[in-house]
Amino acid sequence: MSIDHEQRTGSELVAAEPDPVPDPGMEEHLPRPTDVDPIAERRAERQVATLFGLSVLFTLGFCVAYFAIKIKGRTDPPHIFGWGASNVALGGCLGIALLLIGTGAILWARKLMGDHEIMEMRHPARSSDEDREEALSALSLGTEESGIARRPLIRNSMLAAMGALGLPAIVALRDLGPLPGKKLFHTVWTEDMPIVQDVTGTKIKASDMQVGQLVNAEPGVFYDAFTPPGGGTTVEVPEGVTAQEDRAKAAIVVVRMDPDAITPAKGRADWGVNGILVFSKICTHVGCPISLWEQQTHHLLCPCHQSTFDLADNGKVIFGPAGHALPQLPIKVDEDGYLVAQSDFTEPVGPSFWERG
């Protein structure tokens, strides 16, 4: 019974079929100077380590140049040969660091790694188990002949050069923007700041709110500079991008419920006015705006990932991926009966972050 061609193993095909091209043979192997001269071998090893070491220095040069060459806020930043000094220094240092690593690797392979010619015939895509074991053996042999295990100077200098390349990535993360500092913990809300509707900018009178009603609102500072009635520091009107950022962080929903349905947490008994409560409009999962209000159940639903908050129970999460309750804004009424804030939020608004505590 004959064996089908596709069922033959690689070794069977080699044995059964002639070579498609006559074997040209190999020239006589000549040893390299580093194969026979220990001095040349050690010199090559030091050369490779020196290239890797210089790569580390240029990587550190990238970090130094990043901080040393000041360009922020300057109308005429420094130049080198007509090009921006920062770009030249950063690009030059990083490019040379990578070039030195590549040159060191090539020199290592040419002078110190195993130098033996091998030949292998093509075989079917699926190798036999014997061929696979042979490939693993060849891989182990290659690792051994590379000398990485018995040449700690090269190994350690290469690891240092490769590891140092992580520093530019870390340093460059600063260009993603300024660090937020305490900005994540505060909004523009201050004591006695009026609560206004987010579309018309009109103040909200407590007596006008109906049970079951929800109003999207924001601080009145966006419509006029605000000075607390009792004096104090005037809150300036934000402008441009800052205004948009502050407006988004301070967005709120104002709801009115039956006071008997509300279960205030300890210390929050005076945070509302006759069943009127105010919560952040920003979902604590990934920051989506929320205003899907179910007045019968007092639930607020996020449209993005269905996180659900019970506003009658201090904004508690009752469903979905949100990590913590909606922050509540303490409110009161002014002498004219309009809703105003008692203070800023007492906790950060928006999604969780690692310093939240």
N, C-alpha and C positions, 0 to 999 in steps of 0.2 A: 504494500500500500504506500503510495507516494505521499510526501509531506507538502501541504499547500505552501505557496511562497510566502503569504502573509503570516503564516504560523511559525516560520522559522525564527530562531533566535539570531542575534547579531553574529555570534561565533559560527553558527551553521552557514549563514550567508557568505561570510568571509571564506570559509572552507570550500563552499560549493561553487562560488562564482569567481572568475578570474579578475585581476585588477583592471579597472577601466583605463588606467594610464600606467605605462611601465614605470616601475620604481626607479627614480633617478639616483637613488642612493644619497648618502650624506658625506660631506667632507669630513676629514679627520678633525676631531675635536681638539682645539688648542686651549690650554688653560689661560686664564686671565692673570695679570700680575698679582692681584689680590688673592688668587687661589693658591699661589706658591710662595708668596713673600709675606710673612707675618707683619713686617713693618708697613708695607703698602696696605695691608688689610686694616691695621689700626688707624692709619692715616685716613683712609676712606671712611672709616667709622666716625672719626672725629669731624670730617667734613660734613657728613650727613647731620650729625648732632648740632654742628654750628649753624647749618641752614635752618634747622628747626628752632634753635635758640634765637636766631635773628628774627624769625617769624614772630616769636613771642614779643620781642622788643617793638616791632612795628605795630603789633596789635595793641600794645600798651600806648604806643604813640598815637594811635587813633583815639583812644580814650582821653589822652592829654589834650590833643588838638580840639576835641569836641568842647571841652570846658575852657581851654585857654584862648581860643579865637572867638571874641565876642562879636556877634552880628545882630542880636536882638535890639531893636530900638535905634539902630544906627542908620543914618541916611547914606553914609559912605563907608561901607564895611571894607576891611583890608583886602588887598588883591595881591596875587602872585602872577607875574607875567600877563597881566590883564584879565586873569580869571579870579573868581572868588577864592580867597585864601582858605576858607573853611572847606569848600568842596574839594580843592586841590589836596589839602592835607588829609582830609578824611578818606577820599578816594585813593590817593597815593599810598597811604599807610595800609589800608585794607587790601588793596591790590597787590602790593609787594609782599604782605604777609601770606596771602594765598599763593603767590608765585614761589616763594621760598619753600613752602610746604610741598608744592608739586615738584620743584626741582630736587628737593631732598629725597622725595619718594623715588624719582627716576634714578638718581645717583645710587640710591640704596639697591634698587633692582638691578642696575647694570653692573655694579661692582661687587656686591656682597651676597645677593640672593643666589640660589642654586642656578647653575649654568649648564643644563643638560638638555640636548635636543630629544624630543619625543615625537612619535608618529602614531596616529590612530586612524583606522579606516572608518568610513561612515557606516552607520548601522541604523536599523529601524528606530522610529521615534521612541518606542517603548523599549528601554534597555532590559536585559535579563537581570535577574537577582545577582548573578555573579558580577555583571558589569557594574551594577550599582555599588556593590561592596568594594569593587576595585576603584571606583571613583572616590569613595570615602577614604580609601587608603591613600589615593593620590593627593587628596586634599590635606590629609594629615601629614603626608610627606612634604607637601609644599609649605605647610606651616613650619615644619621642622627646618627645611632648607632656607626659609626666609631668615632664620636666625633671630626672630623676634623674642624667643624665649631665652636665648643665650647671649643676647646683645642688649643688656639693660640700658646702656647709655642711649642707644638709638630709640629703644622702646619708650623710655621715660621722656626723652626730649620730644618725640613725636606726639605723645599724649599731652605734654604741656602745650605744644603749639596748637594742637587741635582744640584742647580745652580753652585756651586763651581766646579763640575765635568767638566764644560765647560772650565775651565782655562787650564787643561793639554792639551786639544785639541788645544786651541789657541797657547799655548807655543810650542807644538810639531810641529806646522805649520812651525816653523823656520827651521826644518830639511828638508823641501822641497828644500832648497837651499839658498844661500846668496841673500839678497835683491839687486835688480838691480841698485839702486841709479840712477845716471845720464847716465848709459850705454844705456838706451832706447832712449836717445836723440841724441846720437852720433854714428858715424861709424869711420872706419880707414881712410876715405878720408881726405886729407889735400891739401893745396895749392900746385900746380905744380906736384901732384902725377900723373904718367902716367896711362892712360886707356889701358888695354891689353885684348886680347881675352881670354875667360875663359878656353879654351881647350889648346891652343898652348902657351899662355903667351906672344905673340908677340904684340908690340905696334901697334896702329891703326893710320894710316895717314889719315888726313881729305880728301886729294885729292883722296884717294882710295875708299871712300864711294860713292855708287851709289844712286840716288834718288829712294826711295821705299825699300831700303835695311835695314835689322835689324841685329845687331850683339850682341850676348850675351857677356858681358864683366865683368871685375872686377878690383880692384886696383892692380897696379904693385908691391905693397909692398910684395905680396905673393911669388914673384920670386926673390927679392933682397931687401936688406935693402935700404931704401929711404932717401936721404938727399936733401932737397930743394936746387935748384941751387944757391940761394942767401944766403945759409948758414942756420943755425937754428938747431933745434933738429932733430936728426936722428930717423926715425920711424923704430923700430926693426921689424924683420920678426916674425910674430906670429908662434907658434908651437903647435902641438897636437890638443887637443880639442878647445883651444882658437883660433887657426887658422881656424878651421872649422866653429866656431861660427861667427868670424869676417868676413870670406869669405861669409857666407850666408847673413849676415846683409848688406854687401856692394855690393851685386850683382846688376848689372844694365843691361839695354838694351840701345843700341845706335842705333838710327834711323836717316835716312835722308829723308827729305820731301822737296817739292817745297817751298822755303821761302815765296812765296806769299800766301800759304795756311795756314801759321802759324799765330795765333793771340796771341802774348805773353801778359801775365798779366803785370800790372804795376810793374816796377822795374826788369823785366826779359828780356828786349830787347837785352841785351848783354850776355844772358846765353847760347846761341847757336853759332854755327859756320857754316855760309852758309847753313842753313836749317838742320844742324846736331844737334839733341837734345839728352839728356841722362836722363833717368828716372829710378827710383828704379824698380827692377825686382820682388819685393815682393808685392803681392796683399794686399790691405789695408782692406780686409775683414777678412780672417783667416791666411794670410801669405803664400798662395800657390805661387810657381814660375810662372811667366807669360812670354810667348814669342809667343803667337798666334797672328800674325800681319796681318792685312788687309791693304795693302798699298794704296788701292784706297780710302778708307774712313778714313785712319789714325787711325783706332781703334785697341786697344790691348785688347784681350779677355782672361780672366782667365778660365782655363779648369775645375776648381773645381766647381764653382757655377755661372759661366757665367757673373761675373761682367765685364763690358766693359768700357774702358777708352779712351777718345779722346786725343791723344797725340798732335794734332794740336791745341788743346784748353787747354794747361797746364795740361794735364793728368786728365781732368774733368771726373767724373763718369756720364755716360749716361744711364747705365742699370745695374741692379743687386743689391745685398745686400751690396756692399762696402760702407763704411761710409764717405770716403773722397778721394780726388784726389791722384794720384800717386805722391810722392815727386819727384821733378826735381833737378838734380845735375848741378850746374853751371859749364860750361866748356870753354876752350879756346885752342889755339894751341901753342906749344913751338916754339923755333927758327928753329927747323927742320921740322915743319909742323905736328907733332904728337899731338893727342888729350890728354889734361891733364885737371885736375880738377882746378877750381878756388878756391874751398873751400870744406868743408864738406856739406852735405845736410843741408838746413836751417830749416828743420822740421824733426820730428822723422819718420823713415821708418816703414813699417809693419802695423799690425792691430791696431785699436784704443785701448787706455787704459785710465784709469780714470784720470791720471794726465796730459794728453795731452794738455788740455786747449783749 
